[in-house]
Amino acid sequence: MNVPELFGENVFNLKVMQERLPKEVFRSLKKTIDEGRLLDAKIAGIVANAMKDWAVEKGATHYTHWFQPMTGITAEKHDSFISPTKDGQVIMEFSGKELVVGETDASSFPNGGMRATFEARGYTAWDPTSFAFIKDGTLCIPTAFFSYSGEVLDKKTPLLKSMAALNQQALRILRLFGNTSAKRVFPTVGAEQEYFLIDRKMYDARRDLVFTGRTLFGAKPPKGQEMEDHYFGPIKKRVSDFMRDLDVELWRLGILSKTKHNEVAPSQHELAPIYTVTNVASDQNQLMMETMKKVAGKHGLYCLLHEKPFAGVNGSGKHNNWSMCTDTGINLFDPGNTPAENGQFILFLVAVIKAVDEYQDLLRLSVASAGNDHRLGGNEAPPAIVSMYIGDELAEVIDALEKDVQYKGKGKGVIKLGVDTFPELPKDTSDRNRTSPFAFTGNKFEFRMLGSTFSIAGPNIMINSIVADELRQFADELESAKDFNVALHDLVARTIREHKRILFNGNNYTEEWAKEAKKRGLLNLKSCADALPHFADRKNIEMFERMRVFTEREVRSRMEIMLENYSKVLTIEALTMIEMGRKLIYPAVNGYITELCQAAESKERLGISAQSDRELILKLSTDNTRLYEKAAEIEKLLAESKNVCGAEKVARYFADKILPVMQDMRAYADEMEVNTDKKYWPFPTYGDILFSVS
């Protein structure tokens, strides 16, 4: 296998463009891609024809505008290239208009109340900064998605807007430090993807997995992850074959799949790509998740991407490694070797510190989902309290800057912090804190709260926007300063003093930290119902409008959609529990009870004590009755939820009223699983599923 030749073979990338486009057209399109300039309408037809010819040569017969509505997944409507001729034949055509703009029925996509159903028309617009690709015989063109009246209906458009805001404000800061060579600053992301692989037959035998993506019932198996023998362990052949095929498919799509290994829980694994520009990384992560499921099916496997598919073992996250780079190749979070470079690094660092502190709520709600509520706070994910880790040495630097005292750099002697100098800074000298939600890891920040099913667009919209707004404030202050060095020093010291409460280098899992965080005034938004309403807080709306990322109407619509999605997910889970409880668990346990009763009667006729049988019969009968009662209670609560008005109140109702009863029902079922003969239990257990892939 020649990987360099294989890589990107199904992508209309710069290499293909340069080979197939006239020089002037290629130069114009590359400027659009590199500098964010408007696309020259004159070249659209030429690009479209070249793209079509390339795709047809590779076997494509259709094209689609591939977009990302607010469902969290991708969408596509396929049209063929064929066009009729006068003699009753067809030719393959693709116009510039068809490339640049598409029209689709948008009536059934979530819109958060922005449009009535009869206002069905939606439009897609080509995003030339993310390369087109071929998938299943179709040319896929990454596009933005918006309504007839201009409202944003997708995740790509606000992500691009947030990147533009960050670019504008970061360049202002760079100019203050004398950098005139950088023409563009862009955020980069490497999104590590965790997932479970289970046997497809096991998946098909569990209605909860099929309907909800997670197990709603399941007792802990005798062996789970206690021995820590799966993490980084030898990869089983069936899994290795899957991973090899997955790499090939991803490489063909130009996705920089780099690292693969076993994760902590049985049947859990991880894939990590090399970082790239955030918009491209977001598109590629969506494509990666789709490809993982497709390749798994070819191996008789099913890929579970739910945040917590199995209770009692590690869930799956998506670690979002975020940084900022210039078009000249400089990572703005890489500490430099000169006072000026160090000062620039410190300023960008404290901008992130201030942003995370002031907008804890936005970061928390950007990772809020019914599935992630089960994962956050477990021993594989950060807690719901947002905090930052920067390492011990950087913490010492920050402390010295705040107090204007001397800092003793490692092996560098004593450096006095004056207005004209900053210390030589440590570079990746401390281990990352794996319990921290937002950790500095040498030259990037690792946002570890994302759930594995998440589109990374949402969290990165938040990060880009809040950091851009802080850089705006910094630039406003420094641009008007009489003495830049004095103003820089004072700004850094003041910002640290006001926002250092967000910094915590210890163990985020402890109860002591929860108490300490409360004393510091940090938010602890434990559930979606707690977090999501903060989206529309006045300070957040004003920030998004300043950065031109969202209008107030768009913010409120997204909040509405997220709240409704939370309630819909729990409704599906509740209905699935009722069905499985009544139709599967209840009759199965009754069947076993009948056998136990017959056994007890036989013993007693022979004069043998059947006390243990009778005790087990009583326990199973009691638990089964209570399970049935809980199913009825959930059904009643679901009916009553229809009388609750407003998405926020409905979400609160599900969190406070329905979810606790669902947990009670599960507890009875899991207890009965432990006490029921395996031949009676109506679906595969955790032990069956987690160790099903050999």
HUNOR-V368832 format. One line per field, one symbol per residue. burial: I if it has 24 or more other ideal C-beta (glycine too) atoms within 12 Angstrom, else O. Layout:
BEGIN
burial=???
END
This chain:
BEGIN
burial=OOOOOOIIIIIIIOOIIOOIIOOOIIOIIIOIIOOIOOIOOOIIIIIIIIIIOIIIOIOIOIIIIIIIIIIIIIIIIOIIIOOOOOOOOOOIOIOIOIIIIIOIOIOOIIIIOIIOOOOOIIIIIIIIIIIIIIIOOIIIIIIIIIIOOOIIIIIIIIIIIIIIIIIIIIIIIIOIIOIOOIOIIIIIIIIIIIIIIIIIOIIOIIIIIOIIIIIIIIIIIOOIIOOOOIOOOOIOOIIOOIIOIIIIIIIIIIIIIOOIIIIIIIIIIIIIIIIIIIIIIIIIIIIIIIIIIOIIOOIOIIIIIIIIIIIIIIIIIIIIIIIIIIIOOIIIIIIIOOIOIIIIIIIIIIIIIIIIIIIIIIIIIIIIIIIIIIIIIIOIIIIIIIIIIIIOIIIIIIIIIIOOOOIOIOOOOOIOIOOOIIIIIIIOOOOIIOIIIIIIIIIIIIIIIIIIIIIIIIIIIIIIIIIIIIIIIIIOIIOOOOOIIOIIIIIIIOIIOOIIIIIIIOOIIOOOIIOOIOOOOIIIIOIIIIIIIIIIIOOIIOIIOIIIIIIOIIIIIIIIIIIIIIIIIIIIIIIIIIIIIIOIIIOIIIOIIOOIOOOIOOOOOOOOOOOOIOOIIOIIIOIIOIIIOIIOIIIOIIOOIOOOOOIIOIIIIIIOIIIOIIIIIIIIIIIIIIIIOOOIIIIIIIIIIIIIIO
END
